[in-house]
């Protein structure tokens, strides 16, 4: 299988704006670093090549419940909170893909209580100021937050620029407190210099007061998924064709659609690679193979072993704002892709089959299975135009533009007083 070369990043449309000086530190509120491979971690692994990053682990979007999972996560978080912040000043020399510092917020989950939120904010601001003073004395950071509840930190770090990175319609996520998220998100949007979002609908629903909003869709680690790998033994053992899904089996997955596919293609194998966050019993069928999660390093071998890649999501208020990470990964592997009618999939409609109904989805899978292999190069070429390196360039161009506009000068350095 030949691999089309990744194109060079596009030049900034604002070529008159100077680039952000190399070494400008970033403070990023994300998920727990290294726990899962996520959108924001993919993006900032690219930024790390040019800028040091202080990473703040998950701040929490939802209230804890008395479940085994939540109790275990609470114990993990408490242990991390009681430890000193994990400042690793030499991390960049040991591992260029790792933040220079990773902080665990010393925060309680009841962010909707004003006093708790104020104490949480005071705690993390104190830890961040100490970390910045130790690692970057005299330097001002860029602040990027993917969590609305960190809005209290905006403006407290003397940051050069602040960006809200909206990855989901958070209030629509299962088990998330809409009341908790909405209030903090409105405050975030009033404060930040810009918002970036993975879905266009998020820009429409949540415009920032600054008026500066940018669509930053999912990217792909192109070479990771395009480089040929040996077929895993467990895929070699199942009948072909293989109709596959590489992702979490979640409440956003349409189990009835999966059951219908199983009945329509009894000779095929429906293979699911990923965690289960819902009971998979409804899809435990003779030709359905639930393999569970596999390490990210091994995932391309499984994806390349599929004959068709699926995105079988229900279309609801949550998934209207979902830009599926796996879509470009399938394309990078050269697969034909069939998806339900989530809006963000339509931007790739030239190479992706988007189905409005269950019957149309089944027909699209049949057409994908019959598609000539000659389309593989076109699909890979499409994926190669949307790498994480290019997404990082877009973000850094935006930040440089903000800094230049704030300074009102032809430099990104802070003007002398």
N, C-alpha and C positions, 0 to 999 in steps of 0.2 A: 504494500500500500504506500503510494507516494504521499508526501506531506507538502502541501503548498506552503511556501514561505510566508511567515508573518510579515505584513506590510509595516513600513516605518510609521511611527506615530504621526498623526496629522499635526501640522504647525498650528500654533495658537492663532485663533482668529483676531486676537488683539496683540499683534506682533510688536506694537509700540509700547506695550506694558512690560517692564523688566521682570525677569523671572524672580521668584522668591530666592533669596540668598541661600546657597547650600549650607546645611547645618542648622537652619532655623528649626527649633524644636516644635513638635506637635504634642498636645495633650489630647488623648482620645478616650472617650467613654464608649466602650463596646461591650461585647459579651465576654465570657471568661476565656482569656487567651489560651489557645491550645486545647480547649475541651472539645470543641467541634470545629470543623472547617466551615467558616461562614463568610458571607459577603464582605463585611467590613474588615475581616482579617485578610481575605484575599487582596483587597484593595491596599491595605496598609503594609502588606509584605512588599508591595512595589514601592510605596513611599519610603520605606526603610532604607532603600538603596541611596537615597539622597538626603534624608532628614531623620534625626533621632526621634524616637517616639516614646513618650511616657503613656502607658496604657492603664486605664482604670477598668477593672473587671465589672461584671454585671451589677447594676444598681437596682434592678427589679422593676417589673411592670405590674405585678399582680400580688394580691394578698395571699399569704400562705394558708394552706388547708391541712387538716389532720389526715394526710395520706402518707404512705410509706415513702413515696418519692419526695414529698415536701419535707418530711422529717429528716430524711437523709441529706437533702440539699441544705436544710437549715443547719444541720450539724457541721457540714463541710464549710459553710459560710462563717459560722461562729468560730471554728478553729482558725480560719484564715484571718478573721477580724482580731482575734486575740494575739496573733503573731504580729511581729513588726512588718511594716510594708516591705515588700520584696524589691528593694532597690538594687539593681545590678548594673553598676556603672561600666563594667567591662563586658557586658553582654554583646555589644555590637562587634567586639573583636572576636569573641568566641563563636557567635552565631549571628551572621548578618541578617537573618530572617526573624530575629527576636527583638522585641522592644528593649530599650536600654533600662527601663524600669517598669514593673508591673505592680499596681497597687490594688489591694482589696479594700473597697469602701467599708469603713466602720459605720454601718448604717442599719437602722431598723426598717422593716418593710412597710410600715404604716405611713407612707408618704402623704396620705390625704389629711393627716393631722398636722395643722400648721406648726405646732411646737416641735413635733418629731422631724418634720421636713427641715425646719430651721437648724436643729441640732445636727441632722445628717449633713446638711450643707456646710455648716461650720467645721465639722470633723474632716470632711474630704478636702475642703479648701485649705485647712491647716496642713494636712499631709502633703497636698500638692505644692503648696508654697515652700515647705521644707525640702521636698524633693527637687524642685526647680532651683532653689538656692544652692543646693549641694552640687547638682549636676551642670547647671547652666547659669551661673551667677551673672546677673546683669542682662540676661537675654529675655526677650518677651516671646511667649509661645503663640502658636495658632491652636485654637480650641475647636475640636470637632466632637459632637455628641450624637450618638444614635439612640439615646434614651431621653424622653421628655422630662423625666424626674430630676435630671441634672441641671434643669434650667436655673436653679439658684446659684450655680457656679459661674454662669455667664457674667462677665464684667468684673469678676473677683480676682482674676489672675493677671490683670494688666495685659491682656492678650492683644496681639496684632490684629487678629480677625477671629470671628466665631461663626461656625457653620453647624446647622442642624441637619443631620443625615437621616432622612426618614426612609426606613426600609419596609414599612408595613403600615396599614391602617390599624395602628396598635389597639385602638378602642374596640375593634371588631375581632380581635384574637380571642380564641376560646379561653375562658377562665381569667381573663384580664378585666380589671375594674375600669369600666369606661369612665366613670366619674373621676377616678384617680388620674387616669391618663389625660383626659380632655383638659382639665384645669392647668396641668403643668405644660401640656403641649401648647396651649394658647399663650402662656407666659413665655415659653421658649421662642415662639414665632414672633412675639413682640420685641424680643431682645437681640436675636442673632443678626449678623450682617447678611447672611444668606442661608438658603435651604437648598439641599440637593435631595432628590427622591428617585427611587428605582422605578416608579410608575407615574405616568403622566396624570392619572386621576388624583394622585396625592398632591401634585402641584396645584391642581384646580380646587381641591377641597381645603387646602391648608396654606394659603398664600402668606408669606412672611410680611411683616410690616415694612421691611426694607424694600420690598418689591423685587428683590434679587432671588430668583429661583431657577434651578437648572435640573433638567432631566439627566440622570446618570444611571443608565440601565445596568443590569448584570453584565459582567465580563466573563472571560474564560481563561484558564491556564491552557492555552492552545496546545503546546508541545506535549504537555502531560497527557492529554486525551488523544492526540493525533499519532503519537509514536506507537508503532505496532507492539503488542504484547502477546505472549503465549496464552492460549485459551485455558482458563482455569478448569481443573479436572471435573469439578461439580457441574460446570456447564457442558463439558464434553459428554457427560453421562445422561443428559436429558434429551428427549426428541426435539428435532428442529421442525419448523422454525421456532425461534425464541422471540417472544414478544415481551419486552423487558421494561422495568421501572426501577431506576436507581434513585431512591429517596426515602424519606420517612413515611411510613404508613400512618397517616394522621387523619383527623376528622375532616380535613379538606379533600380527602380521597373519596371518590364515588365508588363505593363497594358494589352497588347494584350494576354499575357499568362494567366493573371487573368481572362480576358473575356472568353478565351477558356476553362478554368477550370469551370467557371460558367455554360457554355453551356453543358459541358461533364457531370457534376454532378448536374442536376437541382433539385434533391431531397435533396441535401446537403446544408449546410449553410457555406458560405465563410465569416469568421469573421476577421476583421482587427482592432487591438488594437494599437493605436499610433497616433502621430501627423500627420498632412498633410502638406507637404511642396510643393505639386503640387496640381493642380485642380483634385479632385477625380471623377469628372463628368463621365469620360469614364467607370468607374467601378461601377456606381450607378445602380445596376441591382437587380431584384427581390430577388435573394438569396444571395446577398452580403450585409453584415452588417458592417458599418463603425462606430465603437464605439468611436473613438477618443482616446486621451491619458488617461492613468490611472496611479496613483501613483505607484512608484516602489514597495512599501510595498504590494500593492494589485495585482501586476502583476502575481505572481505565481498562484493565483486562476484562472485567465483567461487562462494562458498557460495550466494548468492541465485540464481545461475544453475542450481543443481541442482533437480531435481524430488523427489529423496529424498536424505537424508543418511545415510551408513552409518557404523557402528562395527563392522568385521568382525574382531574380536579372537578369538584362541583363548582358551579358558578354562583357565588353569593357575595354578600357585602365585604367579606374578607378577601376572597380571591380576585375580586375586581381590581384590587391593588397589588396583586402578586405578579412579580416578574420572576419566572422560574429559573433558578440557578442551573438546573440540569439541562435546559433546552440547548444552550450553546455547547454544553459538554457532549451531548448526543451528536450535535452537528460536527464538532471537532473530531469525533470518532468516525464520522462519515455516515452516520445512521439516518435513514428516513425517520421523521418525527411525526407523531399524531398527537394532537392536544385537543382538549375541550376548548370552548370559546372564551377563554380568559383574555381580556383585552390586550395585555402586553405581548401575547404571542403573535398578534396580527402584524407586528412590525417586521416579522420574518416570514410572512405568508408566501413569498416567492419560493421558499424551500421547505415550508412546514405546512402540514395539513391541519386545518383548524375546523373542528366539527361542532355543529350546533346541537345535535341530538344524539341519543344513543345509537340509533340506526345509522346515522351518518358517520359516527365514530367507528363503528364496526366496518362499514364500507371503506372508510379511509384506511383502516388497518389492512384490509384485503388488498387495496390498491398499493399500499406501501410495500407489502410483501412481494407484489408482482413487479415492482419498479426495477428498471435495469440498473446495474451497478455503476453505469457511467455517470449517474448523478452524484456519486460520492465526492468527486473532486469539487463540484460546485458547492456542495454543503460544507465541505471543509474550508473552501475559500471564503465563504460567508463568515464562518466562525473566526477565521484568522483576522478578520477586520474588527473584531470586538474583544481584544485582549484586556486583561487587567492592567497591563502597562499603559495602554491607551486611556483607560478609565482614570488611572492615577494622574496622567498628564492633564486630563480635563479638570480634575479637582485642584491640582496645583496651579493651573492657569487661573481658575476662579479665585483662589486665595491671593495670588499675586495681584490680580485685578482689584480685589477689595483693599489690599494694603496700599496699592498705588493711589486709589481713589481717596482713601482716608488721609494719606499724607499730602495729597494735592501737589505732588512733585514727581520728577522723573526718576525716582529711586524708591526702593522698598525699605530703605533704612528710616528709622524714626528721625524726623527733623530735629535739629538742635533748638533748644529753647533760648 
